[in-house]
């Protein structure tokens, strides 16, 4: 028999605060590792999307300088304004 217990975030925090310090470390370490793995996946996904957008515009992300990349991303974020002539 499987039992599912629904807890609020506050209840989970209260529970973690009550467990021994070494168990807190284990819980927090596990959560940090999972968050790091998720962050890495998001970074890889974002990089792939940016490379695809660059390729669609005839640009090579890997050949761009850091300043060109920053300008490109800034222009993407603000696409509602006139497209910068450096990236037609």
N, CA, C and O atoms as a MOPAC input file, in Angstrom:
PM7 MOZYME 1SCF
protein

 N      0.84500 1    -1.17900 1     0.00000 1
 C      0.00000 1     0.00000 1     0.00000 1
 C      0.89100 1     1.24400 1     0.00000 1
 O      1.80100 1     1.37600 1     0.81800 1
 N      0.61000 1     2.13600 1    -0.92400 1
 C      1.39100 1     3.36000 1    -1.03300 1
 C      0.57300 1     4.52400 1    -0.49600 1
 O     -0.60800 1     4.67000 1    -0.80900 1
 N      1.21300 1     5.33900 1     0.30900 1
 C      0.54200 1     6.47300 1     0.93200 1
 C      1.19000 1     7.75700 1     0.43400 1
 O      2.41500 1     7.87600 1     0.42700 1
 N      0.38700 1     8.70000 1     0.02600 1
 C      0.89000 1     9.99600 1    -0.40700 1
 C      0.49900 1    11.03300 1     0.63000 1
 O     -0.66900 1    11.16700 1     0.99300 1
 N      1.49000 1    11.75400 1     1.09300 1
 C      1.27000 1    12.78500 1     2.09700 1
 C      1.50700 1    14.13800 1     1.44200 1
 O      2.57500 1    14.37500 1     0.87800 1
 N      0.53800 1    15.01200 1     1.51100 1
 C      0.67700 1    16.34400 1     0.93000 1
 C      1.01600 1    17.33300 1     2.04000 1
 O      0.27800 1    17.48200 1     3.01400 1
 N      2.15400 1    18.00400 1     1.86400 1
 C      2.61700 1    18.98900 1     2.83900 1
 C      2.82100 1    20.32700 1     2.14500 1
 O      3.14300 1    20.38700 1     0.95900 1
 N      2.63000 1    21.38900 1     2.89900 1
 C      2.93400 1    22.71300 1     2.37100 1
 C      4.44000 1    22.93300 1     2.46400 1
 O      5.14000 1    22.21400 1     3.17600 1
 N      4.91700 1    23.91100 1     1.75300 1
 C      6.33800 1    24.24600 1     1.81800 1
 C      6.73700 1    24.57900 1     3.24900 1
 O      7.79400 1    24.16200 1     3.72200 1
 N      5.89700 1    25.32200 1     3.92100 1
 C      6.19600 1    25.69000 1     5.30700 1
 C      6.29000 1    24.45800 1     6.20900 1
 O      7.14600 1    24.40400 1     7.09200 1
 N      5.43100 1    23.48500 1     5.99700 1
 C      5.48500 1    22.25400 1     6.79200 1
 C      6.78700 1    21.48500 1     6.52400 1
 O      7.38600 1    20.92400 1     7.44100 1
 N      7.20200 1    21.47000 1     5.28300 1
 C      8.45700 1    20.79000 1     4.93900 1
 C      9.63300 1    21.48900 1     5.60700 1
 O     10.51900 1    20.83700 1     6.16000 1
 N      9.63900 1    22.80900 1     5.55500 1
 C     10.71400 1    23.57600 1     6.19800 1
 C     10.71800 1    23.32300 1     7.69700 1
 O     11.77600 1    23.10600 1     8.28700 1
 N      9.55600 1    23.34900 1     8.30900 1
 C      9.46400 1    23.07200 1     9.74800 1
 C     10.00700 1    21.68000 1    10.07500 1
 O     10.72100 1    21.50000 1    11.06100 1
 N      9.66400 1    20.70200 1     9.24300 1
 C     10.15700 1    19.34100 1     9.45900 1
 C     11.68100 1    19.29700 1     9.36100 1
 O     12.34200 1    18.70800 1    10.21700 1
 N     12.23300 1    19.91200 1     8.33100 1
 C     13.69400 1    19.88800 1     8.14200 1
 C     14.39600 1    20.56700 1     9.31000 1
 O     15.46900 1    20.13100 1     9.72700 1
 N     13.80400 1    21.62400 1     9.83600 1
 C     14.41500 1    22.31300 1    10.97000 1
 C     14.43700 1    21.44500 1    12.22500 1
 O     15.22100 1    21.70100 1    13.13900 1
 N     13.60200 1    20.44300 1    12.27800 1
 C     13.52800 1    19.57600 1    13.45900 1
 C     14.44900 1    18.36100 1    13.38600 1
 O     14.66900 1    17.69700 1    14.39900 1
 N     14.97900 1    18.06400 1    12.22900 1
 C     15.81700 1    16.86100 1    12.11800 1
 C     17.24800 1    17.16800 1    12.55300 1
 O     17.65100 1    18.33100 1    12.56400 1
 N     18.01900 1    16.14300 1    12.91000 1
 C     19.40000 1    16.35100 1    13.35800 1
 C     20.25400 1    17.03500 1    12.27800 1
 O     19.98900 1    16.88600 1    11.08500 1
 N     21.27400 1    17.78300 1    12.70400 1
 C     22.10400 1    18.54900 1    11.76800 1
 C     22.67900 1    17.72000 1    10.61200 1
 O     22.68300 1    18.18000 1     9.47000 1
 N     23.16300 1    16.50100 1    10.89500 1
 C     23.75700 1    15.70000 1     9.82000 1
 C     22.70600 1    15.29900 1     8.77900 1
 O     23.02700 1    15.15700 1     7.59900 1
 N     21.47300 1    15.11800 1     9.20300 1
 C     20.39800 1    14.80600 1     8.25500 1
 C     19.99900 1    16.04900 1     7.46300 1
 O     19.64900 1    15.95300 1     6.28600 1
 N     20.05300 1    17.21900 1     8.10900 1
 C     19.79500 1    18.47300 1     7.39000 1
 C     20.80300 1    18.63900 1     6.26900 1
 O     20.45200 1    19.00200 1     5.14600 1
 N     22.07400 1    18.36600 1     6.59000 1
 C     23.13300 1    18.49500 1     5.58600 1
 C     22.85000 1    17.56100 1     4.41200 1
 O     23.01100 1    17.95100 1     3.25500 1
 N     22.42800 1    16.33100 1     4.70500 1
 C     22.12700 1    15.36900 1     3.64400 1
 C     20.97200 1    15.86100 1     2.76700 1
 O     21.03300 1    15.76200 1     1.54100 1
 N     19.92800 1    16.38700 1     3.39500 1
 C     18.77400 1    16.89700 1     2.64900 1
 C     19.18600 1    18.08500 1     1.78600 1
 O     18.87700 1    18.13500 1     0.59600 1
 N     19.88100 1    19.03300 1     2.39100 1
 C     20.27500 1    20.23300 1     1.65700 1
 C     21.27000 1    19.92600 1     0.54500 1
 O     21.21500 1    20.53400 1    -0.52400 1
 N     22.17600 1    18.98800 1     0.79000 1
 C     23.13500 1    18.58800 1    -0.24200 1
 C     22.40800 1    17.97500 1    -1.43400 1
 O     22.70200 1    18.29900 1    -2.58500 1
 N     21.46900 1    17.09900 1    -1.15400 1
 C     20.69400 1    16.46800 1    -2.22700 1
 C     19.91300 1    17.50800 1    -3.02800 1
 O     19.90200 1    17.46900 1    -4.25800 1
 N     19.26500 1    18.43100 1    -2.33200 1
 C     18.51000 1    19.48000 1    -3.01800 1
 C     19.42600 1    20.36600 1    -3.85300 1
 O     19.07400 1    20.73900 1    -4.97200 1
 N     20.59700 1    20.70600 1    -3.32200 1
 C     21.54800 1    21.53700 1    -4.05900 1
 C     22.04700 1    20.81800 1    -5.30900 1
 O     22.17300 1    21.43000 1    -6.36900 1
 N     22.32700 1    19.53200 1    -5.18800 1
 C     22.79000 1    18.75900 1    -6.34200 1
 C     21.71600 1    18.69700 1    -7.42400 1
 O     22.01600 1    18.83200 1    -8.61000 1
 N     20.47600 1    18.49600 1    -7.01600 1
 C     19.38100 1    18.45400 1    -7.98400 1
 C     19.19300 1    19.81300 1    -8.65900 1
 O     18.97200 1    19.88500 1    -9.86800 1
 N     19.28100 1    20.87500 1    -7.88300 1
 C     19.14000 1    22.21800 1    -8.44500 1
 C     20.26300 1    22.50100 1    -9.43200 1
 O     20.03300 1    23.09700 1   -10.48400 1
 N     21.47700 1    22.07400 1    -9.09600 1
 C     22.62300 1    22.27500 1    -9.98500 1
 C     22.42500 1    21.51600 1   -11.29700 1
 O     22.70400 1    22.04800 1   -12.37100 1
 N     21.94700 1    20.28000 1   -11.21000 1
 C     21.71100 1    19.47300 1   -12.41200 1
 C     20.63000 1    20.11600 1   -13.28800 1
 O     20.76600 1    20.15800 1   -14.51100 1
 N     19.57200 1    20.60900 1   -12.67000 1
 C     18.50800 1    21.27800 1   -13.41800 1
 C     19.03100 1    22.55100 1   -14.06900 1
 O     18.67500 1    22.86000 1   -15.20600 1
 N     19.87000 1    23.28800 1   -13.35800 1
 C     20.45500 1    24.51300 1   -13.89900 1
 C     21.31800 1    24.18600 1   -15.11600 1
 O     21.24000 1    24.87500 1   -16.13300 1
 N     22.13400 1    23.14500 1   -15.01800 1
 C     22.96800 1    22.72900 1   -16.14500 1
 C     22.11500 1    22.38300 1   -17.36300 1
 O     22.46100 1    22.74300 1   -18.48800 1
 N     21.00600 1    21.68600 1   -17.14000 1
 C     20.10900 1    21.33600 1   -18.24600 1
 C     19.51500 1    22.58900 1   -18.88500 1
 O     19.39700 1    22.66800 1   -20.10800 1
 N     19.14500 1    23.55800 1   -18.06800 1
 C     18.58300 1    24.80300 1   -18.59100 1
 C     19.62400 1    25.57400 1   -19.39600 1
 O     19.30400 1    26.14700 1   -20.43800 1
 N     20.86600 1    25.59200 1   -18.91900 1
 C     21.94500 1    26.27400 1   -19.63500 1
 C     22.15900 1    25.62300 1   -20.99700 1
 O     22.25100 1    26.31900 1   -22.00800 1
 N     22.23800 1    24.30100 1   -21.03300 1
 C     22.44100 1    23.58600 1   -22.29900 1
 C     21.28100 1    23.83600 1   -23.25800 1
 O     21.49400 1    24.03200 1   -24.45500 1
 N     20.07100 1    23.83100 1   -22.74300 1
 C     18.89400 1    24.10200 1   -23.56500 1
 C     18.97200 1    25.51800 1   -24.14500 1
 O     18.74000 1    25.72100 1   -25.33700 1
 N     19.30000 1    26.48900 1   -23.29700 1
 C     19.40900 1    27.88100 1   -23.73700 1
 C     20.49400 1    28.07100 1   -24.77800 1
 O     20.29400 1    28.77800 1   -25.76600 1
 N     21.64500 1    27.44400 1   -24.56300 1
 C     22.73700 1    27.54300 1   -25.53100 1
 C     22.32500 1    26.96500 1   -26.88000 1
 O     22.63000 1    27.54300 1   -27.92300 1
 N     21.64300 1    25.84200 1   -26.86500 1
 C     21.19200 1    25.22100 1   -28.11700 1
 C     20.20800 1    26.13700 1   -28.84900 1
 O     20.27500 1    26.27800 1   -30.07000 1
 N     19.30200 1    26.75400 1   -28.10300 1
 C     18.33300 1    27.66600 1   -28.71600 1
 C     19.02400 1    28.88500 1   -29.31500 1
 O     18.68200 1    29.30900 1   -30.41800 1
 N     19.99200 1    29.45100 1   -28.59900 1
 C     20.70100 1    30.63000 1   -29.09500 1
 C     21.49100 1    30.27700 1   -30.35200 1
 O     21.50100 1    31.04200 1   -31.31600 1
 N     22.15000 1    29.12500 1   -30.34400 1
 C     22.89100 1    28.69900 1   -31.53600 1
 C     21.94700 1    28.54500 1   -32.73600 1
 O     22.29600 1    28.91100 1   -33.85800 1
 N     20.76700 1    28.00800 1   -32.49300 1
 C     19.78400 1    27.81900 1   -33.56200 1
 C     19.30500 1    29.16800 1   -34.10300 1
 O     19.18600 1    29.34300 1   -35.31600 1
 N     19.03500 1    30.11000 1   -33.21900 1
 C     18.60900 1    31.44700 1   -33.64000 1
 C     19.71800 1    32.11800 1   -34.43900 1
 O     19.46100 1    32.73300 1   -35.47300 1
 N     20.94500 1    31.99900 1   -33.95900 1
 C     22.08400 1    32.57200 1   -34.68900 1
 C     22.17700 1    31.96800 1   -36.08600 1
 O     22.30500 1    32.69200 1   -37.07400 1
 N     22.11400 1    30.65400 1   -36.16400 1
 C     22.22700 1    29.97400 1   -37.45800 1
 C     21.12300 1    30.42900 1   -38.41100 1
 O     21.36400 1    30.60600 1   -39.60500 1
 N     19.91900 1    30.61700 1   -37.88700 1
 C     18.80400 1    31.07200 1   -38.71600 1
 C     19.05000 1    32.47600 1   -39.26000 1
 O     18.47800 1    32.86700 1   -40.27800 1
 N     19.89800 1    33.22100 1   -38.58000 1
 C     20.21800 1    34.59100 1   -39.01200 1
 C     21.58700 1    34.67200 1   -39.67200 1
 O     22.11900 1    35.76200 1   -39.88400 1
 N     22.15100 1    33.51800 1   -39.99400 1
 C     23.43200 1    33.47800 1   -40.69400 1
 C     24.62200 1    33.80100 1   -39.81800 1
 O     25.65500 1    34.24400 1   -40.31900 1
 N     24.49800 1    33.58800 1   -38.52700 1
 C     25.57700 1    33.89300 1   -37.58900 1
 C     26.09100 1    32.61900 1   -36.93500 1
 O     25.38600 1    31.61400 1   -36.85700 1
 N     27.33000 1    32.68000 1   -36.46800 1
 C     27.94300 1    31.54700 1   -35.76800 1
 C     28.22800 1    31.97000 1   -34.33000 1
 O     29.16800 1    32.72100 1   -34.06800 1
 N     27.40800 1    31.47900 1   -33.40300 1
 C     27.55400 1    31.82200 1   -31.98600 1
 C     28.97000 1    31.56300 1   -31.48900 1
 O     29.53300 1    32.38000 1   -30.76000 1
 N     29.54200 1    30.43900 1   -31.87700 1
 C     30.86100 1    30.06200 1   -31.38300 1
 C     31.96600 1    30.96200 1   -31.91800 1
 O     33.02700 1    31.06900 1   -31.30200 1
 N     31.73300 1    31.61300 1   -33.06000 1
 C     32.74000 1    32.50100 1   -33.63900 1
 C     32.60400 1    33.93900 1   -33.13000 1
 O     33.48100 1    34.76900 1   -33.37100 1
 N     31.51500 1    34.23000 1   -32.43200 1
 C     31.27500 1    35.59300 1   -31.94900 1
 C     32.13500 1    35.89200 1   -30.72300 1
 O     32.42100 1    35.00900 1   -29.91400 1
 N     32.53900 1    37.15900 1   -30.60500 1
 C     33.25600 1    37.58600 1   -29.40400 1
 C     32.25400 1    37.70900 1   -28.26000 1
 O     31.04300 1    37.68200 1   -28.47900 1
 N     32.76100 1    37.84300 1   -27.05800 1
 C     31.87600 1    38.00200 1   -25.89400 1
 C     31.01000 1    39.25100 1   -26.04800 1
 O     29.81900 1    39.22300 1   -25.73600 1
 N     31.60500 1    40.35200 1   -26.53100 1
 C     30.83700 1    41.58600 1   -26.72800 1
 C     29.75300 1    41.40200 1   -27.79000 1
 O     28.64200 1    41.90800 1   -27.63400 1
 N     30.06900 1    40.68200 1   -28.87000 1
 C     29.06600 1    40.42200 1   -29.90600 1
 C     27.92500 1    39.57600 1   -29.35300 1
 O     26.75800 1    39.80300 1   -29.67300 1
 N     28.27200 1    38.60300 1   -28.52500 1
 C     27.24200 1    37.76300 1   -27.91500 1
 C     26.32600 1    38.59000 1   -27.01600 1
 O     25.10400 1    38.44200 1   -27.05200 1
 N     26.92900 1    39.45700 1   -26.21500 1
 C     26.14300 1    40.30900 1   -25.31400 1
 C     25.21100 1    41.20300 1   -26.12200 1
 O     24.03200 1    41.33500 1   -25.79300 1
 N     25.74300 1    41.81900 1   -27.18700 1
 C     24.91600 1    42.67600 1   -28.03700 1
 C     23.79200 1    41.87800 1   -28.70000 1
 O     22.65600 1    42.34500 1   -28.78500 1
 N     24.11600 1    40.68100 1   -29.16400 1
 C     23.11900 1    39.83500 1   -29.81800 1
 C     21.98400 1    39.49500 1   -28.85100 1
 O     20.80900 1    39.63200 1   -29.19100 1
 N     22.34100 1    39.05600 1   -27.65600 1
 C     21.32400 1    38.70800 1   -26.65400 1
 C     20.50700 1    39.93700 1   -26.27200 1
 O     19.28900 1    39.84900 1   -26.11800 1
 N     21.17000 1    41.08200 1   -26.11800 1
 C     20.45900 1    42.31400 1   -25.78900 1
 C     19.44200 1    42.63500 1   -26.87900 1
 O     18.30900 1    43.01800 1   -26.58800 1
 N     19.85600 1    42.47600 1   -28.13700 1
 C     18.93300 1    42.73200 1   -29.24000 1
 C     17.78100 1    41.72500 1   -29.25300 1
 O     16.64800 1    42.08800 1   -29.56700 1
 N     18.05900 1    40.47300 1   -28.91900 1
 C     16.98600 1    39.47400 1   -28.84700 1
 C     15.97100 1    39.83300 1   -27.77000 1
 O     14.76200 1    39.72900 1   -27.97600 1
 N     16.47800 1    40.25400 1   -26.63100 1
 C     15.59800 1    40.60200 1   -25.51200 1
 C     14.72700 1    41.80200 1   -25.86600 1
 O     13.58700 1    41.91600 1   -25.41600 1
 N     15.28300 1    42.69100 1   -26.67800 1
 C     14.56700 1    43.92100 1   -27.03000 1
 C     14.17900 1    43.92200 1   -28.50800 1
 O     14.31300 1    44.94600 1   -29.17800 1
 N     13.70200 1    42.79500 1   -29.02100 1
 C     13.35900 1    42.69500 1   -30.43800 1
 C     12.25300 1    43.64800 1   -30.86300 1
 O     12.08600 1    43.90000 1   -32.05600 1
 N     11.50800 1    44.17400 1   -29.92700 1
 C     10.44200 1    45.09400 1   -30.29600 1
 C     10.99300 1    46.41900 1   -30.81100 1
 O     10.28300 1    47.16700 1   -31.48300 1
 N     12.24800 1    46.71300 1   -30.50200 1
 C     12.85100 1    47.91800 1   -31.06000 1
 C     13.54400 1    47.53600 1   -32.36700 1
 O     13.67700 1    46.35200 1   -32.67800 1
 N     13.97700 1    48.51800 1   -33.11600 1
 C     14.59000 1    48.26100 1   -34.41900 1
 C     15.78600 1    47.33000 1   -34.27800 1
 O     16.63100 1    47.52500 1   -33.40500 1
 N     15.85600 1    46.31900 1   -35.13800 1
 C     16.93000 1    45.32400 1   -35.09500 1
 C     18.26500 1    45.99500 1   -35.38600 1
 O     18.39100 1    46.75800 1   -36.34400 1
 N     19.24100 1    45.71100 1   -34.56800 1
 C     20.57100 1    46.27900 1   -34.69300 1
 C     21.18900 1    45.86200 1   -36.02200 1
 O     21.10500 1    44.69200 1   -36.39300 1
 N     21.79700 1    46.77300 1   -36.73300 1
 C     22.36600 1    46.51000 1   -38.05700 1
 C     23.52300 1    45.51800 1   -38.03800 1
 O     23.85300 1    44.94600 1   -39.07700 1
 N     24.14700 1    45.30000 1   -36.87800 1
 C     25.24300 1    44.32700 1   -36.80600 1
 C     24.73500 1    42.91300 1   -36.99300 1
 O     25.49500 1    42.02100 1   -37.37000 1
 N     23.44500 1    42.69900 1   -36.72900 1
 C     22.87300 1    41.35300 1   -36.79700 1
 C     21.60900 1    41.36600 1   -37.66200 1
 O     20.49700 1    41.26800 1   -37.14300 1
 N     21.78500 1    41.48700 1   -38.98300 1
 C     20.61100 1    41.56300 1   -39.87700 1
 C     19.83200 1    40.26300 1   -39.90600 1
 O     18.82300 1    40.16300 1   -40.60400 1

